[in-house]
Amino acid sequence: MEKPWGYSLQLELKSCDPTIIRSKEKIQEYVIKLCKEIDMVRHGDVIIEHFGSGNKEGYTMVQLIETSNITAHFANDTDTSYIDIFSCKEYNPGAVLKFSMEFFGSNEASSDFRLRY
């Protein structure tokens, strides 16, 4: 079987700590620590912007990594975090899930991991 070209993880973390997902500084801390946790090299500074209205309001984060990107949206209305990691460098999706749930104080999560060819 051919080796995958990329690894794609989508996380949905429910019941996150609202003070964390509403903090630009904590979101920045998360992505910096996550990159160290999964041995990814950040490319440039993390971009974190707060926008949207109603149930779409919250921070969105984009972090380029040398092997692709990490993106997330944090929904204030539901205290849910939607995190996507795509990399052509292999990483452990279970470690990402565990780290992310602990960081954001989530006790309920779903994930979808796919190999990209």
TORSE-543557 format. One line per field, with one value per residue (C-alpha): residue in three letters; x, y, z; residue number from 1. Coordinates in pm, 1 decimal. Example, Ala and Ser with C-alpha at 12.3 -4.5 7.8 and 13.67 -1.06 7.14 Angstrom:
REM TORSE-543557
code <- (ALA,SER)
east <- (1230.0,1367.0)
north <- (-450.0,-106.0)
up <- (780.0,714.0)
pos <- (1,2)
//
This chain:
REM TORSE-543557
code <- (MET,GLU,LYS,PRO,TRP,GLY,TYR,SER,LEU,GLN,LEU,GLU,LEU,LYS,SER,CYS,ASP,PRO,THR,ILE,ILE,ARG,SER,LYS,GLU,LYS,ILE,GLN,GLU,TYR,VAL,ILE,LYS,LEU,CYS,LYS,GLU,ILE,ASP,MET,VAL,ARG,HIS,GLY,ASP,VAL,ILE,ILE,GLU,HIS,PHE,GLY,SER,GLY,ASN,LYS,GLU,GLY,TYR,THR,MET,VAL,GLN,LEU,ILE,GLU,THR,SER,ASN,ILE,THR,ALA,HIS,PHE,ALA,ASN,ASP,THR,ASP,THR,SER,TYR,ILE,ASP,ILE,PHE,SER,CYS,LYS,GLU,TYR,ASN,PRO,GLY,ALA,VAL,LEU,LYS,PHE,SER,MET,GLU,PHE,PHE,GLY,SER,ASN,GLU,ALA,SER,SER,ASP,PHE,ARG,LEU,ARG,TYR)
east <- (0.0,125.7,225.2,-30.0,53.9,-126.5,-298.8,-622.2,-793.1,-1117.8,-1210.7,-1534.2,-1496.5,-1816.7,-1868.4,-1536.6,-1438.2,-1590.2,-1314.4,-1053.0,-1226.9,-1300.1,-935.7,-705.5,-405.2,-521.9,-591.8,-240.3,-98.8,-294.6,-157.0,201.9,181.1,1.4,276.3,535.0,318.0,298.9,643.3,527.1,724.4,520.3,561.0,503.6,278.1,-63.2,-356.3,-647.1,-948.9,-1279.9,-1581.2,-1928.6,-2261.8,-2529.5,-2446.8,-2149.7,-1961.5,-1622.5,-1251.1,-1104.9,-742.7,-503.5,-150.9,62.5,304.6,595.4,393.6,56.1,-184.1,-389.5,-719.9,-997.2,-1317.8,-1447.0,-1824.9,-1926.9,-2294.6,-2234.3,-1887.9,-1774.9,-1431.7,-1391.6,-1026.4,-870.6,-514.6,-375.9,-13.1,197.0,403.9,258.0,126.0,-73.4,-443.9,-514.2,-252.9,-407.9,-754.8,-636.7,-428.1,-706.8,-979.0,-761.2,-656.3,-1011.0,-1173.2,-1399.8,-1558.9,-1728.5,-1565.7,-1591.5,-1315.3,-1263.6,-916.7,-839.5,-537.2,-501.3,-348.4)
north <- (0.0,345.6,584.2,858.9,1206.6,1375.5,1332.5,1518.0,1547.4,1725.6,1776.5,1899.7,1975.5,2047.0,2217.9,2402.4,2643.0,2970.8,3183.5,2992.5,2994.9,3367.2,3453.0,3539.9,3482.6,3132.9,3034.2,3147.4,2950.2,2643.6,2641.7,2703.7,2418.4,2192.0,2238.9,2138.2,1842.5,1699.1,1816.4,2062.5,2369.9,2690.0,2907.8,3268.4,3403.2,3264.8,3466.5,3503.6,3717.7,3764.3,3817.2,3697.4,3759.4,3554.6,3186.3,3239.2,3479.2,3374.9,3360.2,3197.7,3085.6,3001.9,2873.7,2779.9,2496.0,2386.2,2083.8,2261.4,2422.4,2418.4,2604.8,2645.3,2827.6,2877.2,2921.6,3143.9,3050.8,2681.1,2682.5,2445.8,2432.5,2314.7,2231.0,2103.6,1983.5,1893.0,1790.8,1586.3,1496.7,1214.7,1293.1,1112.0,1207.9,1052.5,1275.7,1581.4,1487.0,1426.8,1746.7,1958.6,1825.8,1890.5,2237.8,2356.1,2173.3,1970.1,1648.8,1555.0,1534.7,1378.6,1336.5,1229.4,1126.2,1057.3,958.1,1162.3,1003.6)
up <- (0.0,-83.5,193.7,262.7,135.4,420.1,754.1,825.7,1164.9,1243.9,1608.4,1758.5,2128.5,2318.0,2654.5,2637.8,2913.5,2788.6,2940.4,2737.1,2397.9,2437.6,2508.7,2220.6,2447.6,2551.1,2189.3,2095.8,2388.9,2272.1,1918.7,2032.9,2284.8,2035.3,1777.5,2038.2,2146.9,1792.9,1678.5,1412.7,1312.2,1305.4,997.1,1095.9,1365.5,1447.2,1310.7,1553.6,1470.6,1649.7,1423.7,1331.7,1496.0,1664.4,1678.6,1442.0,1672.6,1804.5,1740.1,1430.9,1433.7,1149.8,1204.7,908.3,978.9,762.2,655.2,602.1,854.2,1172.1,1176.1,1430.9,1504.3,1857.5,1875.5,2166.6,2139.1,2212.1,2376.3,2101.0,1937.0,1577.8,1508.6,1183.6,1135.1,795.1,757.9,521.1,829.2,1037.4,1385.9,1653.6,1632.9,1974.2,2135.3,1967.7,2092.2,2449.2,2462.2,2310.7,2541.2,2845.6,2730.2,2655.6,2947.5,2720.8,2841.6,2512.7,2173.0,1831.9,1578.9,1221.6,1105.2,741.7,544.2,224.9,-84.9)
pos <- (1,2,3,4,5,6,7,8,9,10,11,12,13,14,15,16,17,18,19,20,21,22,23,24,25,26,27,28,29,30,31,32,33,34,35,36,37,38,39,40,41,42,43,44,45,46,47,48,49,50,51,52,53,54,55,56,57,58,59,60,61,62,63,64,65,66,67,68,69,70,71,72,73,74,75,76,77,78,79,80,81,82,83,84,85,86,87,88,89,90,91,92,93,94,95,96,97,98,99,100,101,102,103,104,105,106,107,108,109,110,111,112,113,114,115,116,117)
//
